[in-house]
Amino acid sequence: MNPVLSKQLLIIAHAPSPNTQRLREAAYKGASHEDLEQLNCVVKAPLEAGPEDVLACDAIVLGTTENLGYMSGALKDFFDRTYYAVLEKKQGLPCALFIRAGHDGTGTQRAVESIVTGLRWRWVQPPLILRGEWQPTFADQVEELSMTLAFSVESGIV
């Protein structure tokens, strides 16, 4: 008998390359751990997600590339389309962020943090910045970030 899934984790991740696709898959893997029995995970690209997805979730993982020292245009578009529709309804939403940064990622982090602060979402762990040349451990770090948030949501810690 399958338990009733009572909570939902939403992953919104921009993945324009094979490596960033690996990161998005790692986020899903972490949030779909076999020991999570009452949590459903939904993964969407930023251009496919809308306010209804945010309104239906209990926590969110955001993933973006660093583009010219800023978040991806796709993630910015997601925020532009959802901000006011969720502003009053999802305050306190637990969230986490991973950034695939070819350089330092701090401008991207500041940009996302500014929007998240305006939304009054709640960081459950510091943003994860995956800097420099691609490393296979990046996927492990994203999986851990997502799994930590998923278990925290399911257990009611956040």
C-alpha positions as CSV (number, residue, x, y, z in Angstrom):
1,M,0.0,0.0,0.0
2,N,1.4,3.4,-1.0
3,P,1.3,6.1,1.6
4,V,-0.5,9.3,0.8
5,L,1.9,12.0,-0.4
6,S,1.2,14.9,1.8
7,K,3.9,17.4,0.9
8,Q,5.5,18.7,-2.3
9,L,9.0,19.9,-3.1
10,L,9.3,21.9,-6.3
11,I,12.6,22.1,-8.2
12,I,12.9,25.0,-10.6
13,A,16.3,24.6,-12.4
14,H,17.7,26.1,-15.5
15,A,19.7,23.4,-17.3
16,P,21.0,24.5,-20.7
17,S,24.0,22.1,-20.8
18,P,24.7,18.4,-20.1
19,N,26.4,19.3,-16.8
20,T,23.6,21.5,-15.6
21,Q,21.2,18.8,-16.6
22,R,23.2,16.5,-14.3
23,L,22.7,19.0,-11.5
24,R,18.9,19.1,-12.0
25,E,18.8,15.3,-12.1
26,A,20.9,15.2,-8.9
27,A,18.4,17.6,-7.2
28,Y,15.6,15.3,-8.2
29,K,17.5,12.2,-7.0
30,G,18.0,13.8,-3.6
31,A,14.4,14.9,-3.2
32,S,13.2,11.4,-4.3
33,H,15.2,9.4,-1.8
34,E,13.6,6.0,-1.1
35,D,13.2,6.9,2.6
36,L,11.0,9.9,1.8
37,E,7.5,8.4,2.1
38,Q,5.3,11.5,2.2
39,L,6.9,13.9,-0.2
40,N,6.3,14.3,-3.9
41,C,8.9,16.0,-6.0
42,V,8.1,18.1,-9.1
43,V,10.8,19.3,-11.5
44,K,10.3,22.1,-14.0
45,A,12.4,24.3,-16.1
46,P,11.9,28.0,-15.2
47,L,10.1,28.8,-18.5
48,E,7.6,26.0,-17.9
49,A,6.8,26.8,-14.3
50,G,4.2,29.3,-13.1
51,P,2.5,30.6,-10.0
52,E,0.3,27.5,-9.7
53,D,3.4,25.4,-9.2
54,V,4.7,27.6,-6.4
55,L,1.2,27.8,-4.8
56,A,1.1,23.9,-4.8
57,C,4.4,23.4,-3.1
58,D,5.7,23.2,0.5
59,A,9.3,24.0,-0.4
60,I,11.3,25.0,-3.4
61,V,14.9,24.4,-4.7
62,L,16.1,26.9,-7.2
63,G,18.9,26.2,-9.7
64,T,20.6,28.6,-12.1
65,T,23.6,29.2,-14.1
66,E,25.7,32.3,-13.6
67,N,25.1,34.5,-16.7
68,L,27.2,37.6,-16.9
69,G,27.3,37.8,-13.1
70,Y,23.5,37.4,-12.8
71,M,21.0,34.6,-12.7
72,S,19.8,33.0,-15.9
73,G,17.3,34.9,-17.9
74,A,15.0,31.9,-17.6
75,L,15.0,32.0,-13.8
76,K,14.5,35.8,-13.9
77,D,11.5,35.3,-16.2
78,F,10.1,32.7,-13.7
79,F,10.3,35.3,-10.9
80,D,8.8,38.0,-13.1
81,R,5.8,35.9,-13.9
82,T,5.2,34.5,-10.5
83,Y,6.3,37.2,-8.0
84,Y,3.0,39.1,-7.4
85,A,0.8,36.0,-7.8
86,V,2.5,34.3,-4.9
87,L,3.8,37.2,-2.8
88,E,1.1,37.3,-0.2
89,K,0.3,33.5,-0.2
90,K,3.7,31.8,0.1
91,Q,5.5,33.9,2.7
92,G,7.9,31.7,4.7
93,L,8.2,29.2,1.9
94,P,11.4,27.1,2.7
95,C,13.9,27.4,-0.1
96,A,17.4,26.5,-1.2
97,L,19.5,27.5,-4.1
98,F,22.3,26.1,-6.2
99,I,24.3,28.1,-8.7
100,R,26.6,26.7,-11.4
101,A,29.2,29.5,-11.7
102,G,32.0,29.6,-14.1
103,H,33.5,32.5,-12.0
104,D,32.5,33.4,-8.5
105,G,28.7,33.4,-8.5
106,T,28.3,36.1,-5.9
107,G,26.4,38.5,-8.2
108,T,24.0,35.7,-9.0
109,Q,23.6,34.9,-5.4
110,R,22.9,38.5,-4.5
111,A,20.3,38.8,-7.3
112,V,18.4,35.7,-6.3
113,E,18.6,36.6,-2.6
114,S,17.2,40.0,-3.3
115,I,14.1,38.5,-4.9
116,V,13.7,35.8,-2.3
117,T,13.9,38.4,0.4
118,G,11.1,40.4,-1.3
119,L,9.0,37.3,-1.5
120,R,9.7,36.6,2.2
121,W,10.8,33.1,1.5
122,R,12.9,31.4,4.1
123,W,16.4,30.1,3.4
124,V,16.9,26.7,5.1
125,Q,20.6,26.5,4.2
126,P,23.2,28.8,2.6
127,P,23.1,29.0,-1.2
128,L,25.4,26.4,-2.8
129,I,27.8,28.0,-5.4
130,L,29.5,25.5,-7.6
131,R,32.5,27.5,-8.9
132,G,35.1,27.0,-11.6
133,E,35.7,24.1,-13.9
134,W,33.1,21.2,-13.8
135,Q,33.7,18.7,-11.0
136,P,31.8,15.4,-10.6
137,T,31.3,16.3,-6.9
138,F,29.1,19.1,-7.9
139,A,26.2,16.7,-8.5
140,D,26.8,15.1,-5.1
141,Q,26.6,18.5,-3.4
142,V,23.3,19.4,-5.2
143,E,21.8,16.0,-4.3
144,E,22.7,16.5,-0.7
145,L,21.2,20.1,-0.7
146,S,18.0,18.8,-2.2
147,M,17.8,15.7,0.1
148,T,18.4,17.9,3.2
149,L,15.5,20.2,2.2
150,A,13.3,17.3,1.3
151,F,13.8,15.4,4.6
152,S,13.4,18.7,6.6
153,V,10.1,19.4,4.8
154,E,8.7,15.8,5.2
155,S,9.7,15.7,8.9
156,G,8.2,19.2,9.6
157,I,11.5,20.7,10.7
158,V,10.9,23.6,8.2
